[in-house]
């Protein structure tokens, strides 16, 4: 069974940085696309950043501040978040898609709070 485990969330002051990590285990196949979403209570889950073989894309609100990257270990992804703003406060979810089995997987989420 495929599991995604996120880590790296926490409380940070405005202007600070955090690095989120996500590792997918239990899959015999590589994840073709890995991405990060975020969601606030009562809100929808929005795409923050995505990375695949074609490159990476970002939500307009995080361009120039966040960087998504794949790790050297199989099926890992990172989100470096700089110049954090209170509006970045949310639960961040890792997502992974495997084309080999046409399946989408979600992590349990990690809380990021930006506050002074």
C-alpha positions as CSV (number, residue, x, y, z in Angstrom):
1,X,0.0,0.0,0.0
2,X,1.4,3.4,-1.0
3,X,1.9,5.9,1.8
4,X,3.0,9.5,1.6
5,X,4.5,11.0,4.7
6,X,5.1,14.7,5.0
7,X,7.3,16.6,7.4
8,X,8.7,20.0,8.0
9,X,5.7,22.1,8.9
10,X,5.5,24.4,11.9
11,X,5.2,27.9,13.2
12,X,7.4,30.6,11.6
13,X,7.4,34.4,11.7
14,X,6.5,36.5,8.6
15,X,9.6,36.7,6.3
16,X,10.9,33.3,7.5
17,X,11.5,30.0,5.7
18,X,10.4,26.4,6.0
19,X,11.2,23.3,4.0
20,X,8.6,20.6,3.6
21,X,9.5,17.1,2.7
22,X,7.4,14.2,1.4
23,X,8.4,10.6,0.8
24,X,6.2,8.0,-0.9
25,X,6.7,4.4,0.1
26,X,5.2,1.1,-0.9
27,X,5.2,1.7,-4.6
28,X,7.0,-0.4,-7.1
29,X,6.7,2.4,-9.7
30,X,8.0,5.8,-9.9
31,X,5.7,8.7,-9.3
32,X,5.5,10.6,-12.5
33,X,4.2,13.8,-11.0
34,X,4.6,15.1,-7.4
35,X,3.0,18.2,-6.1
36,X,2.0,20.2,-3.1
37,X,-1.5,21.6,-2.3
38,X,-2.7,23.7,0.6
39,X,-6.1,24.1,2.3
40,X,-7.6,26.3,5.0
41,X,-10.6,25.3,7.1
42,X,-13.7,25.6,5.0
43,X,-11.7,26.3,1.9
44,X,-10.8,24.3,-1.1
45,X,-7.5,22.4,-1.7
46,X,-5.5,24.5,-4.0
47,X,-2.4,23.6,-6.0
48,X,0.8,25.3,-4.8
49,X,3.5,23.7,-6.9
50,X,3.9,20.7,-9.2
51,X,6.9,18.9,-10.7
52,X,7.2,16.3,-13.5
53,X,9.6,15.4,-16.3
54,X,8.5,18.5,-18.2
55,X,9.5,20.9,-15.3
56,X,7.7,22.7,-12.5
57,X,4.8,25.0,-12.2
58,X,3.7,27.3,-9.4
59,X,0.6,29.1,-8.2
60,X,0.9,32.8,-8.9
61,X,0.8,33.6,-5.2
62,X,4.0,31.7,-4.5
63,X,6.1,32.3,-7.6
64,X,9.5,33.6,-6.7
65,X,9.2,32.6,-3.1
66,X,8.6,28.8,-3.2
67,X,10.7,26.1,-4.9
68,X,9.7,22.5,-5.6
69,X,12.3,19.9,-6.2
70,X,12.7,16.1,-6.4
71,X,15.0,14.3,-4.1
72,X,17.7,11.9,-5.0
73,X,15.8,9.1,-3.2
74,X,13.0,7.6,-5.2
75,X,9.7,9.3,-4.9
76,X,10.6,12.2,-2.7
77,X,9.8,15.8,-3.1
78,X,10.6,19.0,-1.3
79,X,9.0,22.4,-1.0
80,X,11.4,25.2,0.0
81,X,9.3,28.2,1.2
82,X,10.9,31.5,1.6
83,X,9.6,35.0,2.5
84,X,6.6,33.4,4.1
85,X,3.5,35.5,4.6
86,X,0.5,35.1,7.0
87,X,-1.5,34.3,3.9
88,X,0.6,31.1,3.4
89,X,-0.9,29.7,6.6
90,X,-2.6,26.4,5.7
91,X,-2.4,22.6,5.9
92,X,0.0,21.5,3.2
93,X,-0.6,18.2,1.4
94,X,1.7,16.2,-0.7
95,X,0.3,14.5,-3.8
96,X,1.8,11.9,-6.1
97,X,0.6,10.4,-9.3
98,X,1.8,7.2,-10.9
99,X,1.0,6.8,-14.6
100,X,1.9,3.1,-14.5
101,X,-1.1,2.3,-12.3
102,X,-3.1,5.5,-13.1
103,X,-3.4,6.2,-9.4
104,X,-3.3,9.4,-7.3
105,X,-2.1,9.4,-3.7
106,X,-2.3,11.9,-0.8
107,X,-0.4,12.5,2.4
108,X,-2.0,13.3,5.7
109,X,-1.0,17.0,5.6
110,X,1.3,19.2,7.7
111,X,0.4,22.5,9.3
112,X,2.2,25.6,8.3
113,X,1.5,28.7,10.4
114,X,3.0,32.1,9.6
115,X,2.5,34.5,12.5
116,X,4.3,37.0,14.6
